[in-house]
Amino acid sequence: MITPQKAIHYERYEFRKWESHDAETIVETPVSLTVNGEVWLTFMCTPVNLEAMSVGFLYNEGIIESMDEVEDVRLCEHGDNVDVWLNRSVEQPQSWRRTSGCTGGVTAVDALARVDVSFNGDQPKFPPEAIGHLIEMLFESQELYRETGGVHTSALSDGERIVLVAEDIGRHNTLDKIAGLCLMNNTWPETRILITTGRISSEMLQKAARLSVPILISRTSPSSLSIEMAERYGITLIGYARTRRFNVYSNPQRVGF
Protein backbone atom coordinates (compact mmCIF):
# COMPACT_ATOMS: atom_id res chain seq x y z
CA MET A 1 0.00 0.00 0.00
CA ILE A 2 1.25 3.48 -0.87
CA THR A 3 1.74 5.85 2.05
CA PRO A 4 1.18 9.64 1.95
CA GLN A 5 4.71 10.39 3.19
CA LYS A 6 8.13 9.28 1.99
CA ALA A 7 11.46 9.50 3.77
CA ILE A 8 14.05 11.62 1.96
CA HIS A 9 17.56 12.93 2.49
CA TYR A 10 18.72 16.39 1.41
CA GLU A 11 21.63 18.78 1.76
CA ARG A 12 21.07 22.35 2.97
CA TYR A 13 23.38 25.27 2.28
CA GLU A 14 23.04 28.10 4.80
CA PHE A 15 25.43 30.72 6.13
CA ARG A 16 28.29 29.33 4.00
CA LYS A 17 27.92 25.85 5.49
CA TRP A 18 26.47 22.55 4.30
CA GLU A 19 24.26 20.41 6.53
CA SER A 20 22.76 16.96 5.92
CA HIS A 21 19.11 16.41 6.82
CA ASP A 22 16.64 13.52 6.91
CA ALA A 23 12.96 14.38 6.49
CA GLU A 24 9.68 13.31 4.98
CA THR A 25 8.05 14.68 1.85
CA ILE A 26 4.50 14.46 0.54
CA VAL A 27 3.82 11.66 -1.94
CA GLU A 28 2.39 12.37 -5.38
CA THR A 29 1.22 9.28 -7.22
CA PRO A 30 -1.09 8.28 -10.10
CA VAL A 31 -4.32 6.57 -9.07
CA SER A 32 -6.80 5.47 -11.72
CA LEU A 33 -10.58 5.61 -11.37
CA THR A 34 -12.52 2.64 -12.76
CA VAL A 35 -16.31 2.95 -13.02
CA ASN A 36 -18.34 -0.21 -13.69
CA GLY A 37 -15.21 -1.93 -14.93
CA GLU A 38 -14.11 0.84 -17.32
CA VAL A 39 -11.07 3.02 -16.63
CA TRP A 40 -12.18 6.65 -16.75
CA LEU A 41 -9.13 8.70 -15.83
CA THR A 42 -6.04 8.94 -13.66
CA PHE A 43 -5.75 11.26 -10.67
CA MET A 44 -2.41 12.69 -9.60
CA CYS A 45 -2.93 12.78 -5.86
CA THR A 46 -1.78 12.05 -2.34
CA PRO A 47 -2.76 8.46 -1.43
CA VAL A 48 -5.11 9.04 1.49
CA ASN A 49 -8.94 8.96 1.47
CA LEU A 50 -8.81 7.63 -2.09
CA GLU A 51 -12.23 5.95 -1.95
CA ALA A 52 -13.76 9.21 -0.73
CA MET A 53 -11.96 11.17 -3.46
CA SER A 54 -13.32 8.86 -6.17
CA VAL A 55 -16.90 8.95 -4.91
CA GLY A 56 -16.66 12.70 -4.33
CA PHE A 57 -15.32 13.28 -7.83
CA LEU A 58 -18.30 11.44 -9.33
CA TYR A 59 -20.63 13.52 -7.14
CA ASN A 60 -18.97 16.83 -8.01
CA GLU A 61 -19.12 15.91 -11.71
CA GLY A 62 -22.87 15.26 -11.39
CA ILE A 63 -22.51 11.54 -12.21
CA ILE A 64 -24.11 10.46 -8.91
CA GLU A 65 -26.37 12.19 -6.40
CA SER A 66 -26.08 9.90 -3.36
CA MET A 67 -24.50 6.72 -2.01
CA ASP A 68 -27.72 4.90 -2.88
CA GLU A 69 -26.34 4.70 -6.43
CA VAL A 70 -23.04 3.14 -5.31
CA GLU A 71 -22.99 -0.65 -5.03
CA ASP A 72 -19.34 -0.89 -4.04
CA VAL A 73 -16.17 1.18 -3.84
CA ARG A 74 -12.82 -0.38 -3.12
CA LEU A 75 -9.14 0.41 -3.39
CA CYS A 76 -7.05 -2.27 -5.09
CA GLU A 77 -4.38 -4.02 -3.05
CA HIS A 78 -1.58 -2.10 -4.76
CA GLY A 79 -3.23 1.25 -4.00
CA ASP A 80 -3.11 2.53 -7.59
CA ASN A 81 -6.74 2.05 -8.67
CA VAL A 82 -10.16 2.66 -7.13
CA ASP A 83 -13.06 0.55 -8.42
CA VAL A 84 -16.50 2.13 -8.16
CA TRP A 85 -19.50 -0.01 -9.07
CA LEU A 86 -22.81 1.77 -9.57
CA ASN A 87 -26.26 0.19 -9.59
CA ARG A 88 -26.91 1.56 -13.06
CA SER A 89 -25.00 2.03 -16.28
CA VAL A 90 -23.34 5.38 -16.92
CA GLU A 91 -21.50 6.76 -19.90
CA GLN A 92 -18.06 8.23 -19.49
CA PRO A 93 -17.94 11.89 -20.57
CA GLN A 94 -16.67 12.14 -24.14
CA SER A 95 -13.98 14.65 -23.23
CA TRP A 96 -12.27 15.84 -20.07
CA ARG A 97 -11.28 19.48 -19.82
CA ARG A 98 -7.97 20.11 -18.08
CA THR A 99 -8.42 22.63 -15.28
CA SER A 100 -6.03 25.05 -13.65
CA GLY A 101 -5.79 22.74 -10.66
CA CYS A 102 -2.30 21.90 -9.45
CA THR A 103 -1.22 18.34 -10.44
CA GLY A 104 -3.46 18.63 -13.50
CA GLY A 105 -7.11 18.38 -12.49
CA VAL A 106 -9.78 17.46 -15.01
CA THR A 107 -13.52 17.98 -15.28
CA ALA A 108 -16.32 17.45 -17.76
CA VAL A 109 -18.40 20.23 -16.18
CA ASP A 110 -18.73 23.48 -18.10
CA ALA A 111 -17.39 26.23 -15.84
CA LEU A 112 -19.99 28.63 -17.25
CA ALA A 113 -22.90 26.21 -16.77
CA ARG A 114 -25.54 27.05 -14.21
CA VAL A 115 -25.32 25.00 -11.02
CA ASP A 116 -28.70 24.06 -9.59
CA VAL A 117 -28.15 25.82 -6.29
CA SER A 118 -29.30 29.06 -4.75
CA PHE A 119 -28.70 30.65 -1.37
CA ASN A 120 -30.57 33.14 0.70
CA GLY A 121 -28.47 36.27 0.38
CA ASP A 122 -28.53 37.00 4.12
CA GLN A 123 -28.01 33.56 5.68
CA PRO A 124 -25.94 32.19 7.29
CA LYS A 125 -24.43 35.29 8.88
CA PHE A 126 -21.28 35.53 11.00
CA PRO A 127 -19.31 38.30 12.69
CA PRO A 128 -15.99 39.10 10.98
CA GLU A 129 -14.06 37.68 13.94
CA ALA A 130 -15.52 34.23 13.21
CA ILE A 131 -13.62 34.06 9.91
CA GLY A 132 -10.29 34.35 11.71
CA HIS A 133 -11.35 31.63 14.13
CA LEU A 134 -12.15 29.30 11.23
CA ILE A 135 -8.71 29.95 9.72
CA GLU A 136 -7.11 29.06 13.06
CA MET A 137 -9.06 25.80 13.17
CA LEU A 138 -7.94 25.02 9.61
CA PHE A 139 -4.30 25.44 10.63
CA GLU A 140 -4.82 23.18 13.64
CA SER A 141 -6.26 20.45 11.41
CA GLN A 142 -3.26 20.30 9.02
CA GLU A 143 -1.71 17.02 10.13
CA LEU A 144 0.09 16.06 6.91
CA TYR A 145 1.24 19.62 6.32
CA ARG A 146 2.90 19.75 9.74
CA GLU A 147 4.77 16.52 8.97
CA THR A 148 5.80 17.15 5.36
CA GLY A 149 4.70 20.56 4.07
CA GLY A 150 3.83 20.90 0.39
CA VAL A 151 0.19 19.83 0.73
CA HIS A 152 -3.18 21.57 0.56
CA THR A 153 -5.83 21.27 3.25
CA SER A 154 -9.57 21.88 3.01
CA ALA A 155 -12.07 21.64 5.83
CA LEU A 156 -15.85 21.66 6.11
CA SER A 157 -17.20 23.54 9.10
CA ASP A 158 -20.65 24.06 10.57
CA GLY A 159 -19.56 27.51 11.73
CA GLU A 160 -18.50 26.35 15.17
CA ARG A 161 -16.24 23.36 14.62
CA ILE A 162 -14.41 21.48 11.88
CA VAL A 163 -16.61 18.61 10.72
CA LEU A 164 -14.41 17.04 8.02
CA VAL A 165 -10.82 17.58 6.83
CA ALA A 166 -9.02 16.45 3.68
CA GLU A 167 -5.41 16.92 2.58
CA ASP A 168 -3.85 16.39 -0.84
CA ILE A 169 -1.12 17.72 -3.09
CA GLY A 170 -3.91 18.89 -5.43
CA ARG A 171 -6.25 21.53 -4.04
CA HIS A 172 -9.15 20.31 -6.23
CA ASN A 173 -8.66 16.78 -4.86
CA THR A 174 -9.30 18.04 -1.34
CA LEU A 175 -12.81 19.17 -2.28
CA ASP A 176 -13.52 15.85 -3.99
CA LYS A 177 -12.39 14.13 -0.79
CA ILE A 178 -14.63 16.39 1.30
CA ALA A 179 -17.61 15.55 -0.94
CA GLY A 180 -16.85 11.83 -0.73
CA LEU A 181 -16.50 11.93 3.06
CA CYS A 182 -19.85 13.70 3.31
CA LEU A 183 -21.49 11.04 1.17
CA MET A 184 -19.83 7.99 2.70
CA ASN A 185 -20.40 9.16 6.29
CA ASN A 186 -23.82 10.70 5.55
CA THR A 187 -22.54 13.92 7.13
CA TRP A 188 -24.26 17.01 5.78
CA PRO A 189 -24.22 19.82 8.37
CA GLU A 190 -27.11 22.26 8.08
CA THR A 191 -24.64 25.18 7.97
CA ARG A 192 -21.71 24.56 5.62
CA ILE A 193 -18.56 26.63 5.31
CA LEU A 194 -15.55 25.53 3.30
CA ILE A 195 -12.08 26.70 4.31
CA THR A 196 -9.10 25.90 2.10
CA THR A 197 -5.44 26.70 1.70
CA GLY A 198 -5.77 26.55 -2.09
CA ARG A 199 -6.36 29.25 -4.67
CA ILE A 200 -10.02 29.58 -5.68
CA SER A 201 -10.24 28.94 -9.39
CA SER A 202 -13.38 28.12 -11.36
CA GLU A 203 -13.29 24.37 -10.64
CA MET A 204 -12.91 25.03 -6.90
CA LEU A 205 -15.92 27.35 -6.96
CA GLN A 206 -17.89 24.80 -9.00
CA LYS A 207 -17.18 22.05 -6.46
CA ALA A 208 -18.11 24.34 -3.56
CA ALA A 209 -21.41 25.19 -5.24
CA ARG A 210 -22.08 21.50 -5.80
CA LEU A 211 -21.61 21.00 -2.06
CA SER A 212 -24.18 23.76 -1.39
CA VAL A 213 -21.64 25.86 0.47
CA PRO A 214 -22.76 29.51 0.87
CA ILE A 215 -19.38 30.65 2.28
CA LEU A 216 -16.00 29.73 0.78
CA ILE A 217 -12.83 30.92 2.50
CA SER A 218 -9.28 30.69 1.12
CA ARG A 219 -5.85 31.53 2.43
CA THR A 220 -4.99 32.88 -1.01
CA SER A 221 -6.56 34.52 -4.05
CA PRO A 222 -9.65 33.92 -6.21
CA SER A 223 -9.58 34.05 -9.99
CA SER A 224 -11.71 36.48 -11.97
CA LEU A 225 -13.98 33.68 -13.20
CA SER A 226 -14.49 32.30 -9.69
CA ILE A 227 -15.62 35.75 -8.52
CA GLU A 228 -18.12 35.96 -11.39
CA MET A 229 -19.41 32.47 -10.55
CA ALA A 230 -19.68 33.28 -6.84
CA GLU A 231 -21.82 36.30 -7.68
CA ARG A 232 -24.00 34.17 -9.94
CA TYR A 233 -24.50 31.41 -7.36
CA GLY A 234 -24.91 33.69 -4.35
CA ILE A 235 -21.75 32.45 -2.61
CA THR A 236 -19.76 34.62 -0.23
CA LEU A 237 -16.18 34.32 -1.51
CA ILE A 238 -13.40 35.28 0.89
CA GLY A 239 -9.71 35.37 0.00
CA TYR A 240 -6.37 36.14 1.62
CA ALA A 241 -7.91 35.16 4.95
CA ARG A 242 -5.78 35.49 8.06
CA THR A 243 -6.71 35.51 11.72
CA ARG A 244 -7.25 39.30 11.75
CA ARG A 245 -7.95 40.27 8.14
CA PHE A 246 -9.52 39.02 4.91
CA ASN A 247 -10.96 40.23 1.61
CA VAL A 248 -14.60 39.65 0.60
CA TYR A 249 -15.14 39.42 -3.16
CA SER A 250 -18.87 38.64 -3.30
CA ASN A 251 -21.96 38.77 -1.06
CA PRO A 252 -20.28 40.49 1.93
CA GLN A 253 -23.58 40.74 3.85
CA ARG A 254 -22.97 37.31 5.42
CA VAL A 255 -19.96 38.55 7.39
CA GLY A 256 -21.47 41.62 9.02
CA PHE A 257 -20.66 44.05 6.22
C-alpha positions as CSV (number, residue, x, y, z in Angstrom):
1,M,0.0,0.0,0.0
2,I,1.3,3.5,-0.9
3,T,1.7,5.9,2.1
4,P,1.2,9.6,1.9
5,Q,4.7,10.4,3.2
6,K,8.1,9.3,2.0
7,A,11.5,9.5,3.8
8,I,14.0,11.6,2.0
9,H,17.6,12.9,2.5
10,Y,18.7,16.4,1.4
11,E,21.6,18.8,1.8
12,R,21.1,22.3,3.0
13,Y,23.4,25.3,2.3
14,E,23.0,28.1,4.8
15,F,25.4,30.7,6.1
16,R,28.3,29.3,4.0
17,K,27.9,25.9,5.5
18,W,26.5,22.6,4.3
19,E,24.3,20.4,6.5
20,S,22.8,17.0,5.9
21,H,19.1,16.4,6.8
22,D,16.6,13.5,6.9
23,A,13.0,14.4,6.5
24,E,9.7,13.3,5.0
25,T,8.1,14.7,1.8
26,I,4.5,14.5,0.5
27,V,3.8,11.7,-1.9
28,E,2.4,12.4,-5.4
29,T,1.2,9.3,-7.2
30,P,-1.1,8.3,-10.1
31,V,-4.3,6.6,-9.1
32,S,-6.8,5.5,-11.7
33,L,-10.6,5.6,-11.4
34,T,-12.5,2.6,-12.8
35,V,-16.3,2.9,-13.0
36,N,-18.3,-0.2,-13.7
37,G,-15.2,-1.9,-14.9
38,E,-14.1,0.8,-17.3
39,V,-11.1,3.0,-16.6
40,W,-12.2,6.7,-16.8
41,L,-9.1,8.7,-15.8
42,T,-6.0,8.9,-13.7
43,F,-5.8,11.3,-10.7
44,M,-2.4,12.7,-9.6
45,C,-2.9,12.8,-5.9
46,T,-1.8,12.1,-2.3
47,P,-2.8,8.5,-1.4
48,V,-5.1,9.0,1.5
49,N,-8.9,9.0,1.5
50,L,-8.8,7.6,-2.1
51,E,-12.2,5.9,-1.9
52,A,-13.8,9.2,-0.7
53,M,-12.0,11.2,-3.5
54,S,-13.3,8.9,-6.2
55,V,-16.9,8.9,-4.9
56,G,-16.7,12.7,-4.3
57,F,-15.3,13.3,-7.8
58,L,-18.3,11.4,-9.3
59,Y,-20.6,13.5,-7.1
60,N,-19.0,16.8,-8.0
61,E,-19.1,15.9,-11.7
62,G,-22.9,15.3,-11.4
63,I,-22.5,11.5,-12.2
64,I,-24.1,10.5,-8.9
65,E,-26.4,12.2,-6.4
66,S,-26.1,9.9,-3.4
67,M,-24.5,6.7,-2.0
68,D,-27.7,4.9,-2.9
69,E,-26.3,4.7,-6.4
70,V,-23.0,3.1,-5.3
71,E,-23.0,-0.7,-5.0
72,D,-19.3,-0.9,-4.0
73,V,-16.2,1.2,-3.8
74,R,-12.8,-0.4,-3.1
75,L,-9.1,0.4,-3.4
76,C,-7.1,-2.3,-5.1
77,E,-4.4,-4.0,-3.1
78,H,-1.6,-2.1,-4.8
79,G,-3.2,1.2,-4.0
80,D,-3.1,2.5,-7.6
81,N,-6.7,2.0,-8.7
82,V,-10.2,2.7,-7.1
83,D,-13.1,0.5,-8.4
84,V,-16.5,2.1,-8.2
85,W,-19.5,0.0,-9.1
86,L,-22.8,1.8,-9.6
87,N,-26.3,0.2,-9.6
88,R,-26.9,1.6,-13.1
89,S,-25.0,2.0,-16.3
90,V,-23.3,5.4,-16.9
91,E,-21.5,6.8,-19.9
92,Q,-18.1,8.2,-19.5
93,P,-17.9,11.9,-20.6
94,Q,-16.7,12.1,-24.1
95,S,-14.0,14.7,-23.2
96,W,-12.3,15.8,-20.1
97,R,-11.3,19.5,-19.8
98,R,-8.0,20.1,-18.1
99,T,-8.4,22.6,-15.3
100,S,-6.0,25.0,-13.6
101,G,-5.8,22.7,-10.7
102,C,-2.3,21.9,-9.5
103,T,-1.2,18.3,-10.4
104,G,-3.5,18.6,-13.5
105,G,-7.1,18.4,-12.5
106,V,-9.8,17.5,-15.0
107,T,-13.5,18.0,-15.3
108,A,-16.3,17.4,-17.8
109,V,-18.4,20.2,-16.2
110,D,-18.7,23.5,-18.1
111,A,-17.4,26.2,-15.8
112,L,-20.0,28.6,-17.2
113,A,-22.9,26.2,-16.8
114,R,-25.5,27.0,-14.2
115,V,-25.3,25.0,-11.0
116,D,-28.7,24.1,-9.6
117,V,-28.2,25.8,-6.3
118,S,-29.3,29.1,-4.7
119,F,-28.7,30.6,-1.4
120,N,-30.6,33.1,0.7
121,G,-28.5,36.3,0.4
122,D,-28.5,37.0,4.1
123,Q,-28.0,33.6,5.7
124,P,-25.9,32.2,7.3
125,K,-24.4,35.3,8.9
126,F,-21.3,35.5,11.0
127,P,-19.3,38.3,12.7
128,P,-16.0,39.1,11.0
129,E,-14.1,37.7,13.9
130,A,-15.5,34.2,13.2
131,I,-13.6,34.1,9.9
132,G,-10.3,34.3,11.7
133,H,-11.3,31.6,14.1
134,L,-12.2,29.3,11.2
135,I,-8.7,30.0,9.7
136,E,-7.1,29.1,13.1
137,M,-9.1,25.8,13.2
138,L,-7.9,25.0,9.6
139,F,-4.3,25.4,10.6
140,E,-4.8,23.2,13.6
141,S,-6.3,20.4,11.4
142,Q,-3.3,20.3,9.0
143,E,-1.7,17.0,10.1
144,L,0.1,16.1,6.9
145,Y,1.2,19.6,6.3
146,R,2.9,19.7,9.7
147,E,4.8,16.5,9.0
148,T,5.8,17.1,5.4
149,G,4.7,20.6,4.1
150,G,3.8,20.9,0.4
151,V,0.2,19.8,0.7
152,H,-3.2,21.6,0.6
153,T,-5.8,21.3,3.2
154,S,-9.6,21.9,3.0
155,A,-12.1,21.6,5.8
156,L,-15.8,21.7,6.1
157,S,-17.2,23.5,9.1
158,D,-20.6,24.1,10.6
159,G,-19.6,27.5,11.7
160,E,-18.5,26.4,15.2
161,R,-16.2,23.4,14.6
162,I,-14.4,21.5,11.9
163,V,-16.6,18.6,10.7
164,L,-14.4,17.0,8.0
165,V,-10.8,17.6,6.8
166,A,-9.0,16.5,3.7
167,E,-5.4,16.9,2.6
168,D,-3.8,16.4,-0.8
169,I,-1.1,17.7,-3.1
170,G,-3.9,18.9,-5.4
171,R,-6.2,21.5,-4.0
172,H,-9.2,20.3,-6.2
173,N,-8.7,16.8,-4.9
174,T,-9.3,18.0,-1.3
175,L,-12.8,19.2,-2.3
176,D,-13.5,15.8,-4.0
177,K,-12.4,14.1,-0.8
178,I,-14.6,16.4,1.3
179,A,-17.6,15.5,-0.9
180,G,-16.8,11.8,-0.7
181,L,-16.5,11.9,3.1
182,C,-19.8,13.7,3.3
183,L,-21.5,11.0,1.2
184,M,-19.8,8.0,2.7
185,N,-20.4,9.2,6.3
186,N,-23.8,10.7,5.6
187,T,-22.5,13.9,7.1
188,W,-24.3,17.0,5.8
189,P,-24.2,19.8,8.4
190,E,-27.1,22.3,8.1
191,T,-24.6,25.2,8.0
192,R,-21.7,24.6,5.6
193,I,-18.6,26.6,5.3
194,L,-15.5,25.5,3.3
195,I,-12.1,26.7,4.3
196,T,-9.1,25.9,2.1
197,T,-5.4,26.7,1.7
198,G,-5.8,26.5,-2.1
199,R,-6.4,29.3,-4.7
200,I,-10.0,29.6,-5.7
201,S,-10.2,28.9,-9.4
202,S,-13.4,28.1,-11.4
203,E,-13.3,24.4,-10.6
204,M,-12.9,25.0,-6.9
205,L,-15.9,27.4,-7.0
206,Q,-17.9,24.8,-9.0
207,K,-17.2,22.1,-6.5
208,A,-18.1,24.3,-3.6
209,A,-21.4,25.2,-5.2
210,R,-22.1,21.5,-5.8
211,L,-21.6,21.0,-2.1
212,S,-24.2,23.8,-1.4
213,V,-21.6,25.9,0.5
214,P,-22.8,29.5,0.9
215,I,-19.4,30.6,2.3
216,L,-16.0,29.7,0.8
217,I,-12.8,30.9,2.5
218,S,-9.3,30.7,1.1
219,R,-5.9,31.5,2.4
220,T,-5.0,32.9,-1.0
221,S,-6.6,34.5,-4.0
222,P,-9.6,33.9,-6.2
223,S,-9.6,34.0,-10.0
224,S,-11.7,36.5,-12.0
225,L,-14.0,33.7,-13.2
226,S,-14.5,32.3,-9.7
227,I,-15.6,35.8,-8.5
228,E,-18.1,36.0,-11.4
229,M,-19.4,32.5,-10.6
230,A,-19.7,33.3,-6.8
231,E,-21.8,36.3,-7.7
232,R,-24.0,34.2,-9.9
233,Y,-24.5,31.4,-7.4
234,G,-24.9,33.7,-4.3
235,I,-21.8,32.4,-2.6
236,T,-19.8,34.6,-0.2
237,L,-16.2,34.3,-1.5
238,I,-13.4,35.3,0.9
239,G,-9.7,35.4,0.0
240,Y,-6.4,36.1,1.6
241,A,-7.9,35.2,5.0
242,R,-5.8,35.5,8.1
243,T,-6.7,35.5,11.7
244,R,-7.3,39.3,11.8
245,R,-7.9,40.3,8.1
246,F,-9.5,39.0,4.9
247,N,-11.0,40.2,1.6
248,V,-14.6,39.6,0.6
249,Y,-15.1,39.4,-3.2
250,S,-18.9,38.6,-3.3
251,N,-22.0,38.8,-1.1
252,P,-20.3,40.5,1.9
253,Q,-23.6,40.7,3.8
254,R,-23.0,37.3,5.4
255,V,-20.0,38.5,7.4
256,G,-21.5,41.6,9.0
257,F,-20.7,44.0,6.2
